[in-house]
């Protein structure tokens, strides 16, 4: 029962995040969902894409942040 409640809460969180990001790019959505604690697999499922695409978005974002710090 506790696991089921947690899964529902995660789904609601994802829906709220995505609702608030209408007009955002898939990359921006991937980053925000990752920051909220979702795995690449879960993000890919929510955004109807592959995990490879999600990993690429997250990698590109980390790389951008790294170059900005220099």
PLY file of the C-alpha trace (Angstrom):
ply
format ascii 1.0
element vertex 70
property float x
property float y
property float z
element edge 69
property int vertex1
property int vertex2
end_header
0.00 0.00 0.00
2.81 2.44 0.89
4.61 1.75 -2.41
1.39 2.33 -4.35
0.85 5.68 -2.59
4.43 6.70 -3.36
4.00 5.78 -7.04
0.84 7.88 -7.26
2.57 10.82 -5.59
5.43 10.56 -8.08
3.02 10.52 -11.01
1.19 13.56 -9.65
4.49 15.37 -9.16
5.50 14.59 -12.75
2.18 15.82 -14.10
2.42 19.05 -12.11
5.96 19.68 -13.29
5.05 19.02 -16.91
1.90 21.14 -16.67
3.94 24.06 -15.37
6.44 23.69 -18.19
4.14 24.02 -21.18
6.11 25.50 -24.02
9.44 24.28 -22.58
11.73 22.18 -24.71
12.10 18.47 -24.16
15.62 19.12 -22.87
14.35 21.60 -20.27
11.68 19.16 -19.16
14.26 16.38 -18.88
16.49 18.52 -16.67
13.65 19.59 -14.38
12.31 16.05 -13.98
15.84 14.81 -13.26
16.25 17.51 -10.62
12.98 16.31 -9.08
14.50 12.85 -8.69
13.13 10.94 -11.66
15.38 8.43 -13.42
16.21 8.68 -17.12
13.93 5.71 -17.77
11.01 7.38 -15.98
11.63 10.68 -17.78
11.77 8.94 -21.14
8.49 7.23 -20.37
6.83 10.50 -19.35
8.11 12.39 -22.39
7.50 9.49 -24.79
11.09 9.30 -25.97
14.13 7.05 -25.49
16.49 6.98 -22.55
19.36 7.79 -24.92
17.70 11.12 -25.79
17.17 11.92 -22.10
20.79 11.05 -21.28
21.94 13.30 -24.13
19.87 16.22 -22.80
21.26 15.78 -19.30
24.83 15.43 -20.57
24.56 18.57 -22.71
23.19 20.53 -19.75
26.01 19.40 -17.46
28.55 20.23 -20.14
27.09 23.75 -20.57
27.24 24.38 -16.83
30.81 23.17 -16.68
31.98 25.52 -19.45
30.17 28.49 -17.89
32.06 28.02 -14.60
35.45 28.45 -16.32
0 1
1 2
2 3
3 4
4 5
5 6
6 7
7 8
8 9
9 10
10 11
11 12
12 13
13 14
14 15
15 16
16 17
17 18
18 19
19 20
20 21
21 22
22 23
23 24
24 25
25 26
26 27
27 28
28 29
29 30
30 31
31 32
32 33
33 34
34 35
35 36
36 37
37 38
38 39
39 40
40 41
41 42
42 43
43 44
44 45
45 46
46 47
47 48
48 49
49 50
50 51
51 52
52 53
53 54
54 55
55 56
56 57
57 58
58 59
59 60
60 61
61 62
62 63
63 64
64 65
65 66
66 67
67 68
68 69
